[in-house]
Amino acid sequence: MYSSVLGSSFLDIPSHETYIEKTRLKRLSHVFNRLKLAAEKFQIPFISEIILSSSVAESLLSFANSYKVDLIVLGTRGRTGSPLRLQLGSVATLISHNATCPVLLVK
């Protein structure tokens, strides 16, 4: 965003975006910590990582392979359409075709 009225010293968009991302990551870390505590309560192994990547599918497949994941559970886009046709997003499609373990797709 460029403005001849507001100089870059007043409105610094990249810093603002960085703050927003840090806030989101902090909230996400908090959610994962709560999930980990719930899993520990029921003695369920729980491993999480926050991965910033331009390729979600490749990152998820790499994570699954690294940790020898038994099952990948993914949500689909859930778009409306023919009830006989399951519509998948590109990430779900790539993972379901390339994963070495079973993939459960949930609408």
N, C-alpha and C positions, 0 to 999 in steps of 0.2 A: 504494500500500500504506500502510495506516495502522496504527500500533501505539501503544497508550497506554503501553507499557513502554519502548520505544525512541524517544527524542525525535528530531526531524528533524535535530538537530545531529550525531547519531551515525550515522544511516542516511539518506543523501541519495540517493534513487533516481534523480532526474534527472541528477545528476552521474555516478552509476555508469553509467547508460545512455549518457551522452555519452562517457565513457571507452571503453565497448565500441564505440561507433560510430567513434570516432577510431582505435581499434585495427584495426577492420575496414577502414576506409579506407586506413590505412597498409599493411596486407597487400595490399589490392587494388592500390594504387599500385605496390607491389613486383612483383606479378604482371604488370601492364601494362608495366612497365619491362623485364622479362625478355622479354615477347612482342615489344616494340619492338626489342630487341637481336637477337632471332632473325630478325625481318623484315628488319632492316638487313643482316644477314649474307647474305641471299638477294636483296637489293635490291628488297624488296617495300615499297611505300608503306604506312605504318602511322600512323593517327591514332586517338587514344583520348581520351575525356573521361569523367570520373565525374560523373554528373548525379543529383542527389537530387531526386526528383520524386514526386508522388502519382499521376501518370499515366505509367506506363512506356511504353505504346504511343505516346502523343502525343510523348513525349520522344525515343523511337527514330525515329519518323517525321520529326520536326523535325531531328534530327541527320543522318539519311540525306539529307534534302532540302538541308540547309545545305552538306554536303560532296559533293553529287552522287554518292552511293554507287551503284555498279554492281550490287551484289547484297547482299541481307540474308539471313543464315543464322540461323535460330532453331531452338531445340529445342522440341518439343511436350511436352505433359504426359506422354505415354507410358503412359496408363492402360490397363489390360487391358480387353478387350471383344471385340467381334466383329472378327475379322481383316479383314473386308471394309470396316470403317468406321474411318476415321482420326479420332481424337478430339483436338481441339485445345483449348488453353487460351484464355482470353479475349484475352491479349496477342497470341498467334500469329494468332488469328482477325482481330483488328482490323488488325494489320499486313498480313496477307496480302490483305485486302480494300481497304486504303487506300494501300499503298505505290505509288510511281511507278516503281519498279524491280522486277526479278524478286525473288521471295522463295523461298528453299530451306528447307523445313521438315524437320527431322531428328528422328526419334523418340529 
